């Protein structure tokens, strides 16, 4: 976190399980997560904040996140391509202030979120493409202040929201 010189995580190519959190924040020279292709499970949270990552490629085999998925204040990322295997987030999913985010594509296999979903202040996000297979959200579901949001038609499989839908 906040290592401005970090430009590669390729040295982690053998890592398949992480019991704690995977955090990237303020890593201005890191544009790719390639090198994490063997990682299958994150025991706690995945946090990507204030980075210049272009995608989530490298996390292609992550099937579950045991805590929170937080993606905020990233100026370059346009989608979630690379999280193709993710089926479950055990806690909250928060996607905020990602100015170039256009779609949630890459999350097509996500079926369950154990906490709330909070998607807000992503000025170029036009719809929820990528969440077509989401079935269960145990907490609230908030989609707020995404100025280009035209519809939420992609939520046709969503059958359970445990809290409010905003």
C-alpha positions in Angstrom: 0.0 0.0 0.0 1.2 3.5 -1.0 4.4 2.2 -2.6 4.8 4.6 -5.5 7.7 2.7 -7.0 6.0 -0.7 -7.2 5.6 -1.6 -10.9 5.1 -5.4 -10.8 3.7 -8.2 -8.7 5.2 -10.9 -10.9 7.3 -12.2 -8.0 4.1 -13.6 -6.5 3.4 -16.1 -9.3 3.4 -19.1 -7.0 0.9 -17.6 -4.5 -2.4 -19.7 -4.6 -3.9 -18.8 -1.2 -3.9 -15.6 0.8 -5.4 -15.8 4.3 -5.5 -12.0 4.8 -6.2 -9.0 2.6 -4.8 -8.0 -0.7 -4.4 -4.2 -0.8 -3.3 -1.9 -3.6 -3.4 1.8 -2.8 -1.5 4.7 -4.2 0.6 2.4 -6.5 1.0 4.9 -9.3 3.4 2.8 -11.3 1.5 -0.5 -11.1 -0.7 -0.9 -14.2 -1.2 -4.7 -14.1 -1.8 -7.5 -11.6 -0.2 -10.1 -13.8 1.8 -12.5 -11.7 -1.2 -13.4 -9.4 -2.7 -15.9 -11.9 -2.4 -18.8 -9.4 -4.3 -17.0 -6.6 -7.6 -18.8 -6.0 -8.8 -17.4 -2.6 -8.4 -14.2 -0.7 -9.2 -14.9 2.9 -10.1 -11.3 3.8 -10.5 -8.2 1.6 -9.5 -7.1 -1.8 -9.0 -3.3 -1.8 -7.9 -1.4 -4.9 -7.8 2.3 -4.2 -6.2 5.3 -5.9 -4.3 3.2 -8.4 -3.5 3.4 -12.2 -4.5 -0.3 -12.8 -5.8 -0.8 -16.2 -7.7 -4.0 -15.4 -7.9 -6.9 -12.9 -6.1 -9.3 -15.2 -3.9 -11.5 -13.1 -6.7 -12.3 -10.7 -8.4 -14.5 -13.3 -8.5 -17.5 -10.9 -9.8 -15.9 -7.7 -13.0 -17.7 -6.9 -13.9 -16.1 -3.6 -13.1 -13.1 -1.4 -13.6 -13.8 2.3 -14.2 -10.2 3.2 -14.8 -6.9 1.4 -14.3 -6.0 -2.3 -13.5 -2.3 -2.4 -12.6 -0.5 -5.6 -12.4 3.2 -5.2 -10.8 6.4 -6.6 -9.1 4.7 -9.6 -8.7 7.0 -12.5 -7.8 4.5 -15.3 -9.8 1.3 -14.8 -12.8 0.9 -17.2 -14.1 -2.5 -16.2 -13.6 -5.6 -14.0 -12.0 -7.8 -16.7 -9.8 -10.3 -15.0 -12.2 -11.3 -12.1 -13.8 -13.9 -14.4 -13.8 -16.7 -11.8 -15.2 -14.7 -8.8 -18.4 -16.2 -7.6 -18.7 -15.0 -4.0 -17.8 -11.9 -1.9 -18.5 -12.7 1.8 -18.8 -9.1 2.9 -19.6 -5.8 1.3 -18.9 -4.8 -2.3 -18.1 -1.1 -2.7 -17.4 0.5 -6.0 -17.0 4.3 -5.7 -15.4 7.2 -7.5 -13.9 5.4 -10.4 -14.2 8.1 -13.1 -13.5 6.0 -16.2 -15.4 2.9 -15.1 -17.9 2.2 -17.9 -19.0 -1.4 -17.1 -18.8 -4.1 -14.4 -18.0 -6.7 -17.1 -15.6 -9.3 -15.7 -18.0 -10.0 -12.8 -20.3 -12.3 -14.8 -19.9 -15.3 -12.5 -20.5 -13.3 -9.3 -23.6 -14.9 -7.7 -23.5 -13.9 -4.0 -22.6 -11.0 -1.9 -22.7 -11.6 1.9 -23.1 -8.0 2.8 -24.2 -4.9 1.0 -23.5 -3.6 -2.5 -22.7 0.1 -2.8 -22.1 1.4 -6.3 -21.9 5.2 -6.4 -20.2 8.2 -7.9 -18.8 6.4 -10.9 -19.6 9.2 -13.5 -19.2 7.1 -16.6 -20.9 3.9 -15.5 -24.0 3.5 -17.7 -25.5 0.2 -16.6 -24.8 -2.9 -14.5 -23.4 -5.2 -17.2 -21.4 -7.8 -15.5 -24.0 -8.5 -12.7 -26.3 -10.7 -14.9 -25.8 -13.7 -12.7 -26.0 -12.0 -9.3 -28.7 -13.9 -7.3 -28.3 -13.0 -3.6 -27.3 -9.9 -1.7 -27.6 -10.3 2.1 -27.5 -6.6 2.8 -28.7 -3.5 1.1 -28.1 -2.7 -2.6 -27.4 0.9 -3.4 -26.8 2.4 -6.9 -26.5 6.1 -6.4 -25.1 9.2 -8.2 -23.8 7.4 -11.2 -24.6 10.3 -13.6 -24.7 8.2 -16.8 -26.6 5.2 -15.4 -29.4 4.5 -17.8 -30.8 1.3 -16.5 -30.4 -1.7 -14.2 -31.9 -4.3 -16.6 -29.0 -6.6 -16.0 -30.3 -7.7 -12.6 -32.8 -10.2 -13.9 -31.5 -13.1 -11.8 -31.4 -11.1 -8.5 -33.9 -12.8 -6.2 -32.9 -11.8 -2.7 -31.8 -8.5 -1.2 -31.7 -8.6 2.6 -31.9 -4.8 3.1 -33.0 -1.8 1.2 -32.7 -1.3 -2.5 -31.7 2.3 -3.3 
